């Protein structure tokens, strides 16, 4: 077969006196049989071009599958009178939501459940395999059970477009109630009473813009009450209930500004005149979040904000006087406060310091912090599932590049005051089991620092198998990953699939480039808007550092990134094509300028805070055009091998972007392959076995490029 070559049909795009003739914009017509035929031809060509890798793909799939306990149970989490947990069953794609009764009110030690034995009193709440039957795609966007355990809601997307249908079940009778709420966003919840549901819907640009209240038992949405609406196209709306069950909280936020409003969760359903009360009116550039605590019988709001505090500050105020604040944790440069969770007797603060996430308990009265200490040099830690208001223990999630995902419970010594430096007991309750002969001691992890051209030190995380030698002893194949947008941090985490790479001698590396959040808010600011090119040059500088220091060579270096990280991949392919043997771009945002110029497209206006507004600002237009991958594909350049993957129904990054990009790359002679899943979403295919096969497909291509096809 020969590579598909779509017709060139230039369409002029003129802004600020500049005209760009786009030859492949006609591929935007998603419903066109001609476009679908082209995508199917791309898939057929990719299948043919990589058919020889099928044995390797199957081998990698079996390696992944063989390391996973296919029939397993999650750690039960207590809520009300029940332990809630999930099951997986060998051969089934999706999880099963279950519960079992607690032994008594003082029962806080989670039961140890054997995967293949019957659990006394177990109830199956939702079998996603049954729900997914007959559908090629399935995604669960909401799942909630009332505190008294009598009702359950769940929301399902079977297309991949992130529009969900909510349904409700009576858990006492087993009856499905008439409620069918279509066209909702994710994240629906019951009010504490269990009589009403709060949910959000999206506008034509797929922006969650309204919050609604639905009375359980009503068949549809016709009589639902709109409780909040935000007409500003820059803002997303979300709604939920505080852990205290005191307030219904509605949040509206853009990338740089937020606003929070509260309603009384106990009376909102019965008071049709109830209106959200704004905590702090929105001011451009001020972000904040609100949590509720009860101290000595009085309602307090704990507010995490960045008003005059780059790395955020924590203040508190009485619920009736939200602007009369006192400082709880003052702004401290280099300690980026991320979140606060309030419980009856203490709060938990999550923050970043020295490039890693941290967790600490906060004393309400002294404001002292007690950090939970972990021993590994690289790790991720954060608050896990803690639905109860007054638990005697705190659940924490933990993992690293070499330690599988774990759940700890942090228990304070009896009578010890939180925040006074008393060391709590950290109990490991569960760790994901890796089958086979996996031993964490066989693998190493480390952080090094690569110099950028402007002198900035870029953190780089490495993980490798020790039997192949230490990094830098001799050039090795390297798989370099990057993201670098939205202040999103790529923190150390375990991957079963990654073991297939490490066991073939590949070093996995993460370039923590500017634009991410690894080193605090300034790190993010230095990689967005008019500083966006720092993300790209940082990645290139990291790659060059790995080559210069003898970790690898360009013919043994593959780069990977997805979504905004796919933009990073497209940019570095243009900047330094000779530095990489291959580039794997997943749902890549490679036609960014075209997208950000069109406010009618999903999410565009919201994205102006991240990338700038090229529609109304000529300088932003010129800057974006100088780096967006599609416009900057170059003639006379030998590009690395490229594999681009996407989904037809992705609403975040349209299939169109990689389709156009690959066509343009082929115009200049690049070896570029394109695979479009015809039924999937932004996160790819659904179902664990399907996901493993998709990853095996990517890894087999990567191994061939790196020359490590034999284990």
Phi, psi and omega per residue, in radians:
X1 nan 2.631 3.010
X2 -1.807 2.682 -3.111
X3 -1.102 2.384 3.082
X4 -1.024 2.399 3.109
X5 -2.232 1.632 -3.127
X6 -1.089 2.665 3.106
X7 -1.015 2.518 2.998
X8 -1.568 2.004 -3.139
X9 -2.250 1.367 -3.028
X10 -0.949 2.297 3.028
X11 -2.114 2.113 -3.109
X12 -1.237 2.395 3.047
X13 -2.180 1.926 -3.034
X14 -2.001 2.200 3.071
X15 -2.572 2.379 3.051
X16 0.942 0.634 3.091
X17 1.429 0.029 3.140
X18 -1.900 2.313 3.116
X19 -2.019 2.240 3.077
X20 -2.083 2.115 3.103
X21 -1.528 1.846 -3.049
X22 -1.574 1.935 -3.035
X23 -1.362 -0.259 -3.029
X24 -2.135 0.253 3.129
X25 -1.118 -0.412 -3.138
X26 -1.109 -0.259 3.098
X27 -1.237 -0.083 3.117
X28 -1.164 -0.407 -3.052
X29 -1.249 1.472 -3.032
X30 -1.045 -0.564 -3.093
X31 -1.494 -0.091 -3.097
X32 -1.248 2.234 3.061
X33 -0.997 -0.546 3.132
X34 -1.167 -0.697 3.122
X35 -1.192 -0.799 3.114
X36 -1.043 -0.724 3.121
X37 -1.079 -0.666 3.113
X38 -1.139 -0.775 3.138
X39 -1.092 -0.716 3.110
X40 -1.155 -0.616 3.076
X41 -1.157 -0.663 3.079
X42 -1.076 -0.768 3.139
X43 -1.102 -0.737 3.140
X44 -1.126 -0.689 3.127
X45 -1.155 -0.750 3.120
X46 -1.118 -0.749 3.107
X47 -1.033 -0.746 -3.134
X48 -1.176 -0.761 -3.086
X49 -1.145 -0.501 -3.081
X50 -1.951 0.255 -3.124
X51 -1.028 -0.581 -3.122
X52 -1.160 -0.256 -3.134
X53 -1.588 0.016 -3.092
X54 -0.992 -0.781 3.099
X55 -1.045 -0.688 3.121
X56 -1.197 -0.707 3.099
X57 -1.029 -0.789 -3.139
X58 -1.120 -0.677 3.124
X59 -1.110 -0.775 3.141
X60 -1.155 -0.720 3.082
X61 -1.009 -0.785 -3.138
X62 -1.166 -0.566 3.068
X63 -1.120 -0.812 3.129
X64 -1.083 -0.888 -3.116
X65 -1.042 -0.679 -3.090
X66 -1.247 -0.260 3.125
X67 -1.646 -0.142 -3.058
X68 -1.824 2.313 2.985
X69 -1.335 1.801 -2.981
X70 -1.190 -0.603 3.021
X71 -1.761 1.976 -2.998
X72 -2.704 2.988 3.082
X73 -2.327 2.547 3.042
X74 -1.398 2.970 3.084
X75 -1.266 2.160 -3.137
X76 -1.079 2.487 3.122
X77 -2.111 2.274 -3.051
X78 -1.473 2.347 2.970
X79 -2.549 2.092 -3.077
X80 1.105 -2.240 -3.079
X81 -1.731 0.341 -3.031
X82 -2.366 2.623 2.894
X83 -1.687 2.174 3.135
X84 -1.862 2.428 -3.101
X85 -2.776 2.950 3.119
X86 -2.042 2.609 3.074
X87 -2.051 2.587 2.872
X88 -2.139 2.553 -3.102
X89 -2.199 2.339 -3.131
X90 -0.919 2.313 3.118
X91 1.563 -0.175 -3.121
X92 -1.858 2.427 -3.018
X93 -1.253 -0.615 -2.916
X94 -2.100 2.865 -3.117
X95 -1.394 2.888 3.112
X96 -2.160 2.161 -3.131
X97 -1.535 2.228 -3.051
X98 -2.328 2.975 2.975
X99 -2.671 2.783 3.076
X100 -2.497 2.611 -3.060
X101 -1.239 2.581 3.028
X102 -1.282 2.793 -3.133
X103 -1.367 -0.472 -3.106
X104 3.108 3.010 -3.064
X105 -1.082 -0.396 3.138
X106 -1.679 0.165 -3.104
X107 -1.473 1.709 3.131
X108 -2.069 0.014 3.087
X109 -1.582 2.022 -3.059
X110 -1.088 2.408 3.134
X111 -1.183 2.562 3.053
X112 -1.546 1.972 -3.035
X113 -1.846 2.220 3.090
X114 -1.466 2.323 -3.042
X115 -1.012 -0.596 -3.008
X116 -1.816 0.233 -3.138
X117 -2.049 2.737 -3.131
X118 -1.318 2.389 3.127
X119 -1.668 2.175 -3.114
X120 -1.015 2.239 3.077
X121 1.305 0.187 -3.077
X122 -1.109 2.419 3.006
X123 -2.117 2.293 3.012
X124 -1.499 2.070 -3.097
X125 -1.538 -0.801 -3.090
X126 -2.620 2.067 3.045
X127 -1.726 1.784 -3.083
X128 -1.111 -0.427 3.107
X129 -1.143 -0.690 3.085
X130 -1.194 -0.698 3.131
X131 -1.134 -0.581 -3.076
X132 -1.491 -0.128 -3.073
X133 -1.011 2.228 -3.138
X134 1.567 -0.021 -3.135
X135 -2.053 2.428 3.092
X136 -1.356 -0.372 -3.139
X137 -2.305 2.524 3.110
X138 -2.629 2.268 3.090
X139 -2.476 2.305 3.117
X140 -1.654 2.005 -3.061
X141 -1.722 -0.360 3.108
X142 -2.566 2.547 3.024
X143 -2.718 2.151 -3.119
X144 -2.656 2.568 3.076
X145 -2.202 2.434 3.128
X146 -1.084 2.711 -3.095
X147 -1.030 -0.624 3.133
X148 -1.416 -0.033 3.033
X149 1.341 0.297 -3.037
X150 -1.723 -0.285 -3.103
X151 -2.394 2.642 3.137
X152 -2.367 2.465 2.981
X153 -2.131 2.639 3.023
X154 -2.606 2.673 -3.104
X155 -2.291 2.359 -2.976
X156 -2.235 2.442 2.998
X157 -2.060 2.154 -3.133
X158 -2.000 0.244 3.127
X159 -2.081 -0.465 -3.077
X160 1.697 0.108 -3.091
X161 -1.693 0.128 3.068
X162 1.091 0.551 2.923
X163 -1.979 2.182 -2.925
X164 -1.989 2.701 3.027
X165 -1.983 2.140 -3.114
X166 -1.602 2.378 3.024
X167 -2.276 2.838 -3.049
X168 -2.348 2.506 3.135
X169 -2.294 2.445 3.013
X170 -1.488 1.996 -3.056
X171 -1.407 -0.161 3.076
X172 -1.435 -0.824 -3.113
X173 -1.632 -0.304 -3.055
X174 1.413 0.081 -3.061
X175 -1.467 2.387 2.969
X176 -1.377 2.201 -3.120
X177 -1.387 2.902 -3.038
X178 -1.249 -0.140 -3.069
X179 -1.085 2.114 3.012
X180 -2.419 1.801 -3.044
X181 -1.894 1.847 -3.049
X182 -1.657 2.745 3.046
X183 1.223 0.564 -3.129
X184 -1.709 2.896 3.003
X185 -1.559 -3.120 3.114
X186 -1.414 2.951 3.002
X187 1.480 0.694 3.076
X188 -1.434 2.608 -3.112
X189 -2.490 2.685 2.942
X190 -1.368 2.591 2.855
X191 -1.226 2.804 -3.120
X192 -0.954 -0.558 3.141
X193 -1.201 -0.405 -3.083
X194 1.390 0.011 -3.098
X195 -1.571 -0.277 -3.077
X196 -2.403 2.735 3.108
X197 -2.081 2.382 3.004
X198 -1.856 2.294 -3.101
X199 -2.596 2.968 3.135
X200 -2.165 2.764 3.051
X201 -2.249 2.905 -3.080
X202 -1.962 2.755 3.076
X203 -1.592 -2.961 -3.080
X204 -1.129 -0.378 3.112
X205 -1.643 0.269 3.107
X206 1.134 0.441 3.119
X207 -1.664 2.149 3.033
X208 -1.079 1.969 -3.003
X209 -2.145 -0.184 -3.095
X210 -2.411 2.568 3.021
X211 -2.003 2.421 -3.027
X212 -2.245 2.748 3.041
X213 -2.095 2.179 -3.094
X214 -2.069 2.293 3.076
X215 -1.474 2.176 -3.126
X216 -1.071 2.319 -3.117
X217 1.958 -0.332 3.085
X218 -1.393 2.441 -2.984
X219 -1.224 -0.584 -3.079
X220 -2.465 -2.713 -3.059
X221 -1.764 0.026 -2.978
X222 -1.007 -0.662 -3.079
X223 -1.784 0.171 -3.124
X224 -1.201 2.585 -3.050
X225 -1.757 2.198 3.059
X226 -1.348 2.104 -3.126
X227 -1.829 -0.228 3.131
X228 -2.792 2.497 3.090
X229 -2.569 2.351 3.099
X230 -2.132 1.973 -3.102
X231 -1.532 -0.080 3.111
X232 -1.333 2.062 -3.035
X233 -1.169 -0.156 3.120
X234 -1.435 -0.224 -2.905
X235 -1.968 2.445 3.005
X236 -1.773 2.547 -3.133
X237 -1.962 2.385 3.032
X238 -2.403 2.708 -3.099
X239 -2.519 2.595 3.104
X240 -2.949 -2.966 -3.098
X241 -2.147 2.395 3.113
X242 -1.119 2.690 -3.138
X243 -1.028 -0.532 3.121
X244 -1.226 -0.260 -3.071
X245 1.155 0.313 -3.136
X246 -1.501 -0.655 -3.027
X247 -2.200 2.507 2.836
X248 -1.568 2.148 -3.014
X249 -1.984 2.277 3.112
X250 -2.061 2.179 -3.114
X251 -2.002 2.398 3.079
X252 -2.254 2.178 -3.046
X253 -2.605 2.558 2.941
X254 -1.847 -2.935 3.116
X255 -1.202 -0.412 -3.023
X256 -2.227 -0.066 -3.056
X257 -2.463 2.516 3.095
X258 -2.480 2.808 3.106
X259 -2.580 2.349 -3.106
X260 -2.133 2.372 3.107
X261 -2.241 2.594 -3.070
X262 -2.133 2.546 2.947
X263 -2.268 2.664 3.092
X264 -1.244 1.979 -3.064
X265 -1.174 -0.362 -3.099
X266 -1.474 -0.330 -3.071
X267 -2.147 -0.159 -3.025
X268 -1.054 -0.608 -3.097
X269 -1.232 -0.561 -3.083
X270 -1.631 -0.129 -3.100
X271 -2.004 1.682 -3.099
X272 -1.150 -0.249 3.136
X273 -1.621 -0.042 -3.102
X274 -1.092 2.327 3.130
X275 -2.235 2.525 3.126
X276 -1.084 2.410 3.090
X277 -1.820 2.076 -3.085
X278 -1.230 2.349 3.118
X279 -1.305 -1.058 3.027
X280 -2.222 2.193 3.080
X281 -1.035 2.529 -3.078
X282 -1.117 2.432 3.002
X283 -2.338 2.285 -3.057
X284 -0.966 2.257 3.113
X285 1.602 -0.128 3.138
X286 -1.787 2.089 3.094
X287 -1.922 2.463 3.071
X288 -2.738 2.753 3.052
X289 -2.341 2.745 -3.010
X290 -2.259 2.381 2.998
X291 -2.221 2.693 -3.108
X292 -1.936 2.374 3.066
X293 -2.320 2.706 3.052
X294 -2.079 2.025 -3.098
X295 -2.156 2.072 -3.090
X296 0.919 0.716 3.060
X297 1.392 0.070 -3.090
X298 -1.971 2.441 3.141
X299 -1.381 2.213 3.085
X300 -2.162 2.562 3.023
X301 -1.894 2.177 3.053
X302 -1.724 2.110 -2.969
X303 -2.094 2.069 3.092
X304 -1.712 2.140 -2.985
X305 -2.542 2.915 3.116
X306 -2.117 0.390 3.131
X307 -1.240 1.784 -3.078
X308 1.267 0.286 -3.090
X309 -2.456 1.625 -3.010
X310 -0.935 -0.798 -3.122
X311 -1.683 0.321 3.015
X312 1.346 2.653 -3.116
X313 -2.349 2.625 3.087
X314 -1.937 2.173 3.078
X315 -2.199 2.969 3.031
X316 -2.417 2.750 3.133
X317 -2.648 2.660 3.042
X318 -1.152 2.537 -3.019
X319 -0.980 -0.554 -3.128
X320 -1.462 -0.198 -3.095
X321 -2.357 1.202 -2.992
X322 -1.171 -0.287 3.134
X323 -1.604 -0.169 3.123
X324 -1.614 1.516 -2.940
X325 -1.853 2.747 2.954
X326 -2.240 2.550 -3.071
X327 -1.344 2.295 3.059
X328 -1.768 -0.919 3.055
X329 -2.226 1.928 -3.103
X330 -1.205 2.712 3.090
X331 -1.030 2.328 3.139
X332 -2.335 1.843 -3.125
X333 -0.921 2.335 -3.127
X334 1.609 -0.183 3.034
X335 -2.009 1.665 -3.080
X336 -1.466 1.828 3.098
X337 -1.207 2.260 -3.042
X338 -1.854 -0.812 -3.005
X339 -2.793 2.793 3.007
X340 -2.373 2.407 3.057
X341 -2.109 2.184 -3.121
X342 -1.762 2.334 3.028
X343 -2.091 3.111 -3.090
X344 -1.065 -0.775 -2.985
X345 -1.850 -0.154 -3.085
X346 -2.860 2.954 3.018
X347 -2.146 2.811 3.096
X348 -2.132 2.260 -3.137
X349 -1.962 2.296 3.041
X350 -1.906 2.389 -3.097
X351 -2.687 2.976 3.091
X352 -2.023 2.414 3.052
X353 -2.578 2.351 3.117
X354 0.965 0.642 3.031
X355 1.409 0.135 -3.113
X356 -2.296 2.614 3.096
X357 -1.336 2.501 -3.120
X358 -2.258 2.789 3.096
X359 -2.330 2.360 3.108
X360 -2.506 2.634 3.052
X361 -1.598 2.455 -3.100
X362 -1.993 2.241 3.061
X363 -1.443 2.182 -3.088
X364 -1.094 -0.541 -3.019
X365 -1.634 -0.639 -3.119
X366 -1.718 -0.294 -3.074
X367 1.147 0.269 3.113
X368 -1.355 2.567 3.117
X369 -1.870 2.423 2.986
X370 -2.119 1.892 -3.088
X371 -1.381 2.418 3.036
X372 -1.403 2.168 -3.003
X373 -1.711 2.289 3.028
X374 -2.075 2.657 -2.935
X375 -1.576 -0.492 -3.049
X376 -1.215 2.589 -3.127
X377 -1.232 -0.516 3.070
X378 -2.181 2.275 -3.115
X379 -2.856 2.933 2.958
X380 -2.184 2.419 3.117
X381 -2.557 2.525 3.131
X382 -2.942 2.975 3.136
X383 -1.191 2.333 3.120
X384 -1.732 -2.702 -3.100
X385 -1.294 2.005 3.129
X386 -2.411 1.239 -3.022
X387 -1.247 -0.391 -3.050
X388 -1.389 2.648 -3.108
X389 -1.363 -0.591 -3.049
X390 -2.302 1.078 3.131
X391 -1.376 2.605 3.054
X392 -1.439 -0.125 3.140
X393 -2.356 2.802 3.103
X394 -2.071 2.202 3.093
X395 -1.467 2.328 3.109
X396 -2.250 2.434 3.019
X397 -1.657 2.530 -3.062
X398 -2.609 2.630 3.027
X399 -3.071 2.964 3.064
X400 -2.608 -3.069 3.090
X401 -1.119 -0.437 -3.092
X402 -2.011 -0.241 3.118
X403 -1.799 2.086 3.131
X404 -1.060 2.753 -3.121
X405 -0.881 2.287 -3.016
X406 -2.302 2.705 3.034
X407 -2.146 2.140 3.076
X408 -1.906 2.692 2.913
X409 -2.007 2.263 -3.129
X410 -1.776 2.065 -3.072
X411 -2.093 2.170 3.105
X412 -1.374 2.596 3.043
X413 -1.010 2.554 -3.120
X414 -0.987 2.253 3.087
X415 1.403 -0.055 -3.123
X416 -1.338 2.476 3.105
X417 -1.473 2.277 3.121
X418 -1.130 2.373 3.058
X419 1.548 -0.033 -3.116
X420 -1.727 0.334 3.046
X421 1.552 -0.007 3.131
X422 -1.190 2.342 -3.106
X423 -1.418 2.123 3.093
X424 -1.427 2.859 3.111
X425 -1.586 2.242 -3.123
X426 -1.853 1.972 -3.061
X427 -1.933 2.170 3.061
X428 -1.350 2.027 -3.127
X429 -1.668 -0.576 -3.132
X430 -2.760 2.496 3.006
X431 -2.379 2.349 3.139
X432 -0.995 2.230 -3.125
X433 -1.442 2.287 3.058
X434 -1.878 1.996 -3.085
X435 -1.304 2.916 -3.086
X436 1.607 -2.638 -3.061
X437 -1.853 0.552 -3.099
X438 -1.119 2.270 3.078
X439 -2.351 2.048 -3.123
X440 -0.957 -0.510 -3.115
X441 -1.165 -0.301 3.132
X442 -1.349 -0.126 -3.042
X443 -2.188 2.590 3.125
X444 -2.068 2.720 3.042
X445 -2.464 2.533 -3.102
X446 -2.764 2.852 3.048
X447 -2.110 2.308 3.016
X448 -2.143 3.025 -3.079
X449 -2.221 2.211 -3.127
X450 -1.867 2.348 -3.140
X451 -1.374 2.273 3.003
X452 -1.461 2.915 -3.096
X453 -1.057 -0.530 -3.127
X454 -1.581 0.153 3.094
X455 1.656 -0.172 3.124
X456 -1.167 2.427 3.107
X457 -1.598 2.110 -3.089
X458 -1.735 2.116 3.106
X459 -1.225 2.456 3.124
X460 -2.307 2.197 3.091
X461 -1.725 2.436 3.137
X462 -2.215 2.533 2.965
X463 -2.473 2.453 -3.020
X464 -2.708 2.910 3.028
X465 -1.679 2.248 -2.979
X466 -1.160 -0.504 -3.065
X467 -1.133 -0.293 3.105
X468 -1.590 0.059 -3.108
X469 1.744 2.951 -3.137
X470 -1.470 2.595 3.106
X471 -0.978 2.323 -3.135
X472 1.664 -0.242 3.099
X473 -1.117 -0.684 3.114
X474 -2.761 2.687 -3.141
X475 -1.024 2.336 -3.108
X476 -2.271 2.774 3.003
X477 -1.137 2.362 -3.091
X478 -2.210 2.341 3.050
X479 -1.896 1.867 -3.022
X480 -1.825 2.113 -3.082
X481 -1.897 2.576 3.096
X482 -2.698 2.774 3.089
X483 -2.395 -1.510 2.947
X484 1.424 0.723 3.074
X485 -2.610 2.825 3.000
X486 1.046 0.335 -3.078
X487 1.058 0.413 3.119
X488 -1.454 2.271 -3.113
X489 -1.756 2.391 3.027
X490 -1.674 1.601 -3.042
X491 -1.579 2.782 3.139
X492 -0.976 2.259 3.130
X493 -2.669 2.636 -3.081
X494 -1.498 2.541 3.092
X495 -2.428 2.123 3.064
X496 -1.110 -0.756 -3.123
X497 -1.075 -0.568 -3.115
X498 -1.132 -0.445 3.129
X499 -1.042 -0.544 3.102
X500 -1.100 -0.533 3.060
X501 -1.342 -0.866 -3.077
X502 -1.071 -0.660 -3.123
X503 -1.281 -0.126 3.025
X504 -1.797 0.179 3.078
X505 1.558 0.127 3.136
X506 -1.413 2.361 2.979
X507 -1.562 2.224 3.054
X508 -1.686 2.277 -3.096
X509 -2.297 2.569 3.049
X510 -2.106 2.145 3.044
X511 -1.602 1.923 -3.085
X512 -1.502 1.254 -2.983
X513 -1.304 2.814 3.084
X514 -1.094 2.570 -2.987
X515 1.900 -0.445 2.975
X516 -1.473 -2.990 -3.102
X517 -2.023 0.204 -3.004
X518 -1.001 -0.647 -3.028
X519 -1.929 0.362 3.099
X520 1.833 3.095 -3.029
X521 -1.106 -0.630 -3.135
X522 -1.121 -0.554 3.094
X523 -1.049 -0.685 3.091
X524 -1.217 -0.817 -3.112
X525 -1.046 -0.572 -3.101
X526 -1.399 0.052 3.123
X527 -2.333 0.511 3.118
X528 -2.365 3.001 3.080
X529 0.863 -2.183 -3.092
X530 -1.293 -0.010 3.082
X531 -1.935 0.230 -3.006
X532 -1.045 -0.571 -3.099
X533 -1.094 -0.343 3.075
X534 -1.027 -0.636 3.124
X535 -1.026 -0.755 -3.065
X536 -1.273 -0.806 -3.125
X537 -1.195 -0.566 3.064
X538 -1.048 -0.790 -3.119
X539 -1.100 -0.759 3.108
X540 -1.100 -0.728 -3.138
X541 -1.140 -0.644 3.068
X542 -1.106 -0.801 3.136
X543 -1.042 -0.762 3.139
X544 -1.130 -0.668 3.112
X545 -1.086 -0.737 3.130
X546 -1.120 -0.600 3.088
X547 -1.285 -0.829 -3.083
X548 -1.092 -0.580 -3.107
X549 -1.564 0.104 3.038
X550 1.442 0.217 3.093
X551 -1.233 -0.603 -3.073
X552 -2.743 -3.077 3.035
X553 -2.311 2.759 -3.090
X554 -0.980 -0.559 -3.131
X555 -1.384 -0.004 3.108
X556 -2.220 0.530 -3.089
X557 -2.238 2.120 3.089
X558 -2.111 2.402 3.127
X559 -1.875 2.596 3.108
X560 -2.478 2.492 3.025
X561 -2.864 2.698 -3.111
X562 -2.306 2.625 3.124
X563 1.067 -2.076 3.056
X564 -1.112 -0.479 3.006
X565 -1.199 -0.372 3.023
X566 -1.256 -0.590 2.984
X567 -1.061 -0.759 3.067
X568 -0.976 -0.757 -3.135
X569 -1.113 -0.788 3.134
X570 -1.101 -0.657 -3.124
X571 -1.198 -0.765 -3.108
X572 -1.259 -0.467 3.049
X573 -1.079 -0.642 3.097
X574 -1.363 -0.620 -3.083
X575 -1.288 -0.741 -3.018
X576 -2.483 1.094 -3.088
X577 -1.083 -0.447 -3.099
X578 -1.457 -0.011 -3.063
X579 -1.620 -0.209 -3.042
X580 -2.260 2.509 3.032
X581 -1.429 -0.520 -3.129
X582 -2.740 2.767 3.107
X583 -2.389 2.174 3.091
X584 -1.830 2.020 -3.080
X585 -2.042 1.995 -3.079
X586 -1.819 2.268 -3.027
X587 0.605 1.011 -2.942
X588 -1.386 2.389 3.136
X589 -1.521 1.186 -2.945
X590 -1.747 -0.140 3.062
X591 -2.006 0.851 -2.946
X592 -1.082 -0.693 -3.063
X593 -1.149 -0.784 3.109
X594 -1.006 -0.768 -3.121
X595 -1.149 -0.831 -3.046
X596 -1.268 -0.278 3.070
X597 -1.392 -0.257 -3.016
X598 -1.947 1.741 -3.090
X599 -1.209 -0.169 3.103
X600 -1.429 -0.222 -3.117
X601 -1.395 2.702 3.132
X602 -0.951 2.235 2.955
X603 1.300 -0.046 -3.003
X604 -1.009 -0.891 -3.053
X605 -1.072 -0.693 3.102
X606 -1.037 -0.638 -3.064
X607 -1.275 -0.250 -3.133
X608 -1.048 -0.506 3.110
X609 -1.203 -0.401 -3.116
X610 -1.603 -0.698 -2.998
X611 -1.937 -0.340 -3.009
X612 1.816 2.958 -3.092
X613 -1.934 1.574 -3.107
X614 -1.273 -0.261 -3.134
X615 -1.205 -0.661 -3.059
X616 -1.951 -0.095 -3.073
X617 -2.219 1.975 -3.085
X618 -1.133 -0.603 -3.141
X619 -1.160 -0.714 3.099
X620 -1.123 -0.739 3.109
X621 -0.998 -0.848 -3.109
X622 -1.114 -0.712 -3.119
X623 -1.156 -0.814 -3.137
X624 -1.127 -0.701 -3.124
X625 -1.130 -0.404 -3.126
X626 -1.340 -0.231 -3.124
X627 -2.234 -0.296 -3.072
X628 -1.077 2.329 -2.963
X629 -1.033 -0.754 -3.025
X630 -1.071 -0.826 -3.107
X631 -1.237 -0.343 -2.994
X632 -1.898 0.238 2.973
X633 -1.049 2.312 -2.955
X634 -1.934 2.499 3.005
X635 -1.305 2.682 3.032
X636 1.228 0.354 -3.119
X637 -2.057 2.405 3.041
X638 -1.602 1.791 -3.109
X639 -1.370 2.678 3.000
X640 -1.173 2.898 3.034
X641 -1.107 2.427 -3.050
X642 -2.265 2.333 2.988
X643 -2.136 2.058 3.110
X644 -1.959 2.331 -3.130
X645 -2.264 2.496 -3.108
X646 -2.695 -3.056 -3.136
X647 -2.334 2.439 -3.080
X648 -1.081 -0.640 -3.040
X649 -1.706 0.188 3.092
X650 -1.069 2.170 3.123
X651 -1.709 -0.129 -3.120
X652 -1.600 -0.834 3.025
X653 -2.183 1.934 -3.034
X654 -1.143 2.527 3.085
X655 -0.885 -0.495 -3.079
X656 -0.976 -0.656 -3.000
X657 -1.101 -0.970 3.091
X658 -1.180 -0.499 3.113
X659 -1.077 -0.788 3.113
X660 -1.176 -0.753 -3.084
X661 -1.068 -0.812 -3.140
X662 -1.121 -0.695 3.100
X663 -1.055 -0.740 3.132
X664 -1.180 -0.677 3.093
X665 -1.087 -0.696 3.130
X666 -1.167 -0.505 3.095
X667 -1.028 -0.530 -3.105
X668 -1.807 0.239 3.018
X669 1.558 0.228 -3.111
X670 -1.297 2.611 3.035
X671 -1.526 1.542 -3.051
X672 -2.133 2.297 3.092
X673 -1.993 2.593 -3.068
X674 -2.360 2.248 3.081
X675 -2.213 2.184 -3.132
X676 -2.069 1.977 3.048
X677 -1.234 2.200 -3.038
X678 -1.435 -0.295 3.063
X679 -2.364 1.605 -3.120
X680 -2.968 3.103 3.137
X681 -2.211 -2.821 -3.082
X682 -1.081 -0.561 3.135
X683 -1.513 0.130 3.122
X684 1.595 -2.744 -3.104
X685 -1.240 2.829 3.106
X686 -1.842 2.815 -3.098
X687 1.604 2.354 -3.022
X688 -1.169 -0.691 3.138
X689 -1.181 -0.709 3.076
X690 -1.073 -0.714 3.131
X691 -1.142 -0.694 3.110
X692 -1.113 -0.715 3.125
X693 -1.150 -0.660 3.108
X694 -1.113 -0.732 3.131
X695 -1.198 -0.645 3.088
X696 -1.096 -0.641 3.090
X697 -1.061 -0.800 -3.136
X698 -1.174 -0.761 -3.084
X699 -1.181 -0.648 3.118
X700 -1.076 -0.745 3.072
X701 -1.083 -0.775 -3.125
X702 -1.091 -0.746 -3.135
X703 -1.103 -0.689 3.123
X704 -1.110 -0.750 3.126
X705 -1.084 -0.673 -3.115
X706 -1.421 -0.214 -3.133
X707 1.334 0.563 -3.118
X708 -2.182 0.742 -3.074
X709 -1.224 -0.340 3.104
X710 -1.719 2.214 -3.121
X711 -1.251 nan nan
